[in-house]
Amino acid sequence: MATQIIEKIDSLFADRQTTVAKDLKLNVRRLLGDSSLSPEEATLTVLATAKTVDFTELLSAGREAATALNLPPEVIQEAEENAAIMGMLNVYYRTRHFLEHADPKAKDEYGAAKLRMTSLANPAMGKERFEMLAFAVSCINGCEMCVTSHEKALMALGVNREKLHDLVRVAAVIKALKNLV
């Protein structure tokens, strides 16, 4: 379990005794300690999603947890930067998807994104982990094209649906906790 993350959440919400706060705290404990995600995967997902929702209070605990798991600094940095590259792509592809729905004939006119995204090709954390984080971040950002694209890539890599659901659960709980701050 990512002790640093749990301790940070407990301290941030120590005065919160509502059923909502209790549910969220219990959910994060379960997801970080007893889900289909490995401790490394869960911690990296917390980093990427906390960065996505600007949950700065949780980022330092996520970094500590990642360091305690002996994850290399470049992998920790890449997890946080995943929020930036996916944020850019989610805005572009979500908007493109809206425009294509408005005018289906225009779909062929858009062509390539013309956005540099070579970081997706050879990530330091490996393709599967990068895709996992891209999927979780895309779920938060609400980009249907990106969510389905990353789901397809993860399925092709052999990731099961339970792990996909746990990634979404982590993203959902981190976003919800941010709303309590």
C-alpha contacts under 8 A as a table, 3 or more apart, distances in Angstrom:
res1	aa1	res2	aa2	distance
1	M	29	R	7.99
1	M	32	L	5.56
1	M	33	G	4.50
1	M	39	P	6.27
2	A	5	I	5.53
2	A	6	I	6.46
2	A	32	L	6.26
2	A	33	G	7.31
2	A	39	P	6.80
2	A	43	T	6.82
2	A	65	A	5.65
3	T	6	I	5.14
3	T	7	E	5.99
3	T	65	A	7.05
4	Q	7	E	5.19
4	Q	8	K	6.12
4	Q	61	A	5.27
4	Q	62	G	7.09
4	Q	64	E	6.56
4	Q	65	A	5.58
5	I	8	K	5.14
5	I	9	I	6.22
5	I	58	L	6.95
5	I	61	A	5.09
5	I	62	G	5.87
5	I	65	A	6.74
6	I	9	I	5.18
6	I	10	D	6.07
6	I	28	V	7.62
6	I	29	R	6.61
7	E	10	D	5.02
7	E	11	S	6.12
8	K	11	S	5.14
8	K	12	L	6.04
8	K	57	E	7.98
8	K	58	L	6.79
8	K	61	A	6.39
9	I	12	L	5.06
9	I	13	F	6.07
9	I	25	K	7.23
9	I	58	L	7.47
10	D	13	F	5.37
10	D	14	A	5.44
10	D	25	K	7.44
11	S	14	A	5.08
12	L	15	D	7.99
12	L	181	V	7.67
13	F	16	R	5.11
13	F	21	A	7.43
14	A	17	Q	7.62
16	R	21	A	6.00
16	R	22	K	7.70
17	Q	21	A	6.31
17	Q	22	K	6.38
18	T	21	A	5.33
18	T	22	K	6.22
19	T	22	K	4.99
19	T	23	D	5.97
20	V	23	D	5.15
20	V	24	L	6.27
21	A	24	L	5.16
21	A	25	K	6.12
21	A	177	L	7.94
21	A	180	L	7.82
22	K	25	K	5.17
22	K	26	L	6.09
23	D	26	L	5.18
23	D	27	N	6.03
24	L	27	N	5.00
24	L	28	V	6.23
24	L	173	V	6.34
24	L	176	A	7.47
24	L	177	L	6.76
25	K	28	V	5.32
25	K	29	R	6.29
26	L	29	R	5.11
26	L	30	R	6.25
27	N	30	R	5.22
27	N	31	L	6.12
27	N	173	V	7.09
28	V	31	L	5.07
28	V	32	L	6.00
28	V	170	V	7.06
28	V	173	V	6.59
28	V	174	I	7.88
29	R	32	L	5.33
29	R	33	G	5.90
29	R	34	D	7.89
30	R	33	G	5.14
30	R	34	D	5.10
30	R	35	S	6.65
31	L	34	D	5.71
31	L	35	S	5.19
31	L	37	L	7.76
31	L	42	A	7.46
31	L	166	D	7.06
31	L	169	R	7.63
31	L	170	V	6.57
32	L	35	S	6.83
32	L	37	L	7.76
32	L	39	P	6.69
32	L	42	A	5.86
32	L	43	T	7.50
33	G	39	P	7.37
34	D	37	L	7.95
35	S	38	S	7.66
35	S	163	K	8.00
35	S	166	D	6.81
36	S	162	E	6.74
36	S	163	K	5.41
36	S	166	D	6.80
37	L	40	E	7.81
37	L	41	E	5.61
37	L	42	A	5.60
37	L	163	K	6.26
37	L	166	D	6.97
37	L	167	L	7.78
38	S	41	E	5.09
38	S	42	A	6.09
39	P	42	A	5.17
39	P	43	T	6.04
39	P	69	L	7.91
40	E	43	T	5.18
40	E	44	L	6.11
40	E	66	A	7.00
40	E	69	L	6.76
40	E	71	L	7.72
41	E	44	L	5.23
41	E	45	T	6.06
41	E	129	R	7.07
42	A	45	T	5.09
42	A	46	V	6.21
42	A	167	L	7.82
42	A	170	V	7.65
43	T	46	V	5.04
43	T	47	L	6.31
43	T	62	G	6.32
43	T	65	A	6.77
43	T	66	A	6.21
44	L	47	L	5.01
44	L	48	A	6.25
44	L	62	G	7.70
44	L	66	A	7.14
44	L	76	I	7.14
44	L	79	A	5.85
44	L	133	L	7.46
45	T	48	A	5.19
45	T	49	T	5.97
45	T	79	A	7.50
45	T	132	M	7.79
45	T	133	L	5.74
45	T	136	A	7.19
45	T	167	L	7.14
45	T	170	V	7.16
45	T	171	A	7.44
46	V	49	T	5.28
46	V	50	A	5.68
46	V	62	G	6.59
46	V	170	V	6.97
46	V	171	A	7.38
46	V	174	I	7.11
47	L	50	A	5.25
47	L	51	K	6.12
47	L	59	L	6.09
47	L	62	G	5.58
47	L	63	R	7.28
47	L	76	I	7.87
47	L	79	A	6.19
47	L	80	E	5.72
48	A	51	K	5.27
48	A	52	T	6.19
48	A	79	A	5.21
48	A	80	E	4.80
48	A	81	E	7.36
48	A	82	N	6.13
48	A	83	A	5.57
48	A	133	L	6.46
48	A	137	V	6.86
49	T	52	T	4.81
49	T	53	V	6.31
49	T	83	A	7.04
49	T	133	L	7.95
49	T	136	A	7.02
49	T	137	V	5.85
49	T	140	I	7.74
49	T	171	A	5.74
49	T	174	I	6.73
49	T	175	K	7.56
50	A	53	V	5.37
50	A	54	D	5.90
50	A	55	F	4.84
50	A	56	T	7.06
50	A	58	L	6.55
50	A	59	L	6.31
50	A	174	I	6.38
50	A	175	K	7.49
51	K	54	D	4.89
51	K	55	F	6.06
51	K	56	T	7.02
51	K	59	L	6.93
51	K	80	E	5.98
51	K	83	A	6.15
52	T	55	F	7.71
52	T	83	A	5.09
52	T	84	A	7.65
52	T	87	G	7.67
52	T	137	V	6.70
52	T	140	I	7.81
53	V	175	K	6.24
53	V	178	K	7.09
54	D	178	K	7.95
55	F	58	L	5.67
55	F	59	L	6.66
55	F	178	K	5.80
56	T	59	L	5.12
56	T	60	S	7.33
57	E	60	S	6.71
57	E	61	A	7.72
58	L	61	A	5.38
58	L	62	G	6.19
59	L	62	G	4.94
59	L	63	R	6.16
60	S	63	R	5.04
60	S	64	E	6.21
61	A	64	E	5.02
61	A	65	A	6.11
62	G	65	A	5.06
62	G	66	A	6.09
63	R	66	A	5.06
63	R	67	T	6.08
63	R	76	I	6.89
64	E	67	T	5.10
64	E	68	A	6.09
65	A	68	A	5.03
65	A	69	L	6.29
66	A	69	L	5.07
66	A	70	N	6.54
66	A	71	L	5.57
66	A	76	I	6.75
67	T	70	N	4.99
67	T	71	L	5.57
67	T	72	P	7.38
67	T	73	P	7.66
68	A	71	L	7.57
71	L	75	V	6.49
71	L	76	I	6.74
72	P	75	V	5.34
72	P	76	I	6.50
73	P	76	I	5.05
73	P	77	Q	6.12
74	E	77	Q	5.06
74	E	78	E	5.96
74	E	124	A	6.83
75	V	78	E	4.94
75	V	79	A	6.13
75	V	124	A	5.85
75	V	125	M	5.32
76	I	79	A	5.21
76	I	80	E	6.61
77	Q	80	E	5.28
77	Q	81	E	6.12
78	E	81	E	4.86
78	E	82	N	5.93
78	E	123	P	7.79
78	E	124	A	7.27
78	E	125	M	7.51
79	A	82	N	5.17
79	A	83	A	7.48
79	A	130	F	7.69
79	A	133	L	7.26
80	E	83	A	5.86
80	E	84	A	7.68
81	E	84	A	5.15
81	E	85	I	6.58
82	N	85	I	5.38
82	N	86	M	5.86
82	N	130	F	7.71
82	N	133	L	6.96
82	N	134	A	6.66
82	N	137	V	7.88
83	A	86	M	5.36
83	A	87	G	5.65
83	A	134	A	7.80
83	A	137	V	6.38
84	A	87	G	4.97
84	A	88	M	6.28
85	I	88	M	5.25
85	I	89	L	6.29
85	I	117	M	7.42
86	M	89	L	4.93
86	M	90	N	5.63
86	M	134	A	6.21
86	M	137	V	6.78
86	M	138	S	6.73
87	G	90	N	5.10
87	G	91	V	6.21
87	G	137	V	7.70
87	G	138	S	7.66
87	G	141	N	7.18
88	M	91	V	5.44
88	M	92	Y	6.38
89	L	92	Y	5.08
89	L	93	Y	5.91
89	L	146	C	7.97
90	N	93	Y	5.33
90	N	94	R	5.62
90	N	138	S	6.34
90	N	141	N	6.57
90	N	142	G	7.63
90	N	143	C	5.41
90	N	146	C	6.54
91	V	94	R	5.32
91	V	95	T	6.04
91	V	143	C	7.46
92	Y	95	T	5.36
92	Y	96	R	6.08
92	Y	113	A	7.88
93	Y	96	R	4.85
93	Y	97	H	5.93
93	Y	143	C	6.92
93	Y	145	M	6.49
93	Y	146	C	7.08
94	R	97	H	5.11
94	R	98	F	6.35
94	R	142	G	7.62
94	R	143	C	4.87
94	R	144	E	6.73
94	R	145	M	6.67
94	R	146	C	7.85
95	T	98	F	5.05
95	T	99	L	6.22
96	R	99	L	5.07
96	R	100	E	6.06
97	H	100	E	5.07
97	H	101	H	6.27
97	H	145	M	7.02
98	F	101	H	5.21
98	F	102	A	6.35
99	L	102	A	4.99
99	L	103	D	6.19
99	L	104	P	7.94
100	E	103	D	5.08
100	E	104	P	4.87
100	E	105	K	7.54
100	E	106	A	6.24
100	E	107	K	5.43
101	H	104	P	5.58
103	D	106	A	5.60
103	D	107	K	7.49
104	P	107	K	5.58
105	K	108	D	6.86
105	K	109	E	7.90
106	A	109	E	5.08
106	A	110	Y	6.77
107	K	110	Y	5.84
107	K	111	G	7.93
108	D	111	G	6.32
110	Y	113	A	7.68
117	M	120	L	5.97
117	M	121	A	7.88
118	T	121	A	5.42
118	T	122	N	7.57
119	S	122	N	6.17
119	S	123	P	5.99
120	L	123	P	6.05
120	L	127	K	7.83
120	L	130	F	7.62
121	A	127	K	7.71
122	N	126	G	6.99
122	N	127	K	6.84
123	P	126	G	5.26
123	P	127	K	6.14
123	P	130	F	6.62
125	M	129	R	6.10
125	M	130	F	6.36
126	G	129	R	5.74
126	G	130	F	6.19
127	K	130	F	5.13
127	K	131	E	6.02
128	E	131	E	5.15
128	E	132	M	6.18
128	E	154	L	6.70
128	E	157	L	6.81
129	R	132	M	4.94
129	R	133	L	6.33
130	F	133	L	5.26
130	F	134	A	6.09
131	E	134	A	4.91
131	E	135	F	5.98
131	E	150	H	6.01
131	E	153	A	7.23
131	E	154	L	6.52
132	M	135	F	5.13
132	M	136	A	6.35
132	M	150	H	7.56
132	M	154	L	7.07
132	M	164	L	7.79
132	M	167	L	7.22
133	L	136	A	5.08
133	L	137	V	6.06
133	L	167	L	7.95
134	A	137	V	5.23
134	A	138	S	5.91
134	A	150	H	6.86
135	F	138	S	5.12
135	F	139	C	6.21
135	F	146	C	7.28
135	F	147	V	5.55
135	F	150	H	5.35
135	F	151	E	6.66
135	F	167	L	7.77
136	A	139	C	5.15
136	A	140	I	6.59
136	A	167	L	5.68
136	A	168	V	5.63
136	A	170	V	7.98
136	A	171	A	5.83
137	V	140	I	5.20
137	V	141	N	6.24
137	V	171	A	7.18
138	S	141	N	4.94
138	S	142	G	5.91
138	S	143	C	5.64
138	S	144	E	7.89
138	S	146	C	6.05
138	S	147	V	5.55
139	C	142	G	5.12
139	C	143	C	6.67
139	C	144	E	7.92
139	C	147	V	6.06
139	C	168	V	6.77
139	C	171	A	7.48
140	I	171	A	6.51
140	I	172	A	7.21
140	I	175	K	7.64
142	G	147	V	7.84
143	C	146	C	5.40
143	C	147	V	6.09
144	E	147	V	5.13
144	E	148	T	6.12
145	M	148	T	5.46
145	M	149	S	6.01
146	C	149	S	4.95
146	C	150	H	5.98
147	V	150	H	5.36
147	V	151	E	5.99
148	T	151	E	4.97
148	T	152	K	6.09
149	S	152	K	5.23
149	S	153	A	6.33
150	H	153	A	4.95
150	H	154	L	6.04
151	E	154	L	5.13
151	E	155	M	6.11
151	E	164	L	7.57
152	K	155	M	5.16
152	K	156	A	6.19
153	A	156	A	5.10
153	A	157	L	6.32
154	L	157	L	4.95
154	L	158	G	6.43
154	L	159	V	5.37
155	M	158	G	5.08
155	M	159	V	5.13
155	M	160	N	6.58
155	M	161	R	7.87
156	A	159	V	7.43
159	V	163	K	6.69
159	V	164	L	7.42
160	N	163	K	5.59
160	N	164	L	6.66
161	R	164	L	4.90
161	R	165	H	6.19
162	E	165	H	5.07
162	E	166	D	6.19
163	K	166	D	4.95
163	K	167	L	6.19
164	L	167	L	5.15
164	L	168	V	6.43
165	H	168	V	5.09
165	H	169	R	6.05
166	D	169	R	4.82
166	D	170	V	6.14
167	L	170	V	5.27
167	L	171	A	6.31
168	V	171	A	5.03
168	V	172	A	6.00
169	R	172	A	5.04
169	R	173	V	6.07
170	V	173	V	5.22
170	V	174	I	6.06
171	A	174	I	5.29
171	A	175	K	6.17
172	A	175	K	5.22
172	A	176	A	6.11
173	V	176	A	4.93
173	V	177	L	6.02
174	I	177	L	5.11
174	I	178	K	6.18
175	K	178	K	5.14
175	K	179	N	6.52
176	A	179	N	5.16
176	A	180	L	6.87
177	L	180	L	5.17
177	L	181	V	6.87
178	K	181	V	5.39
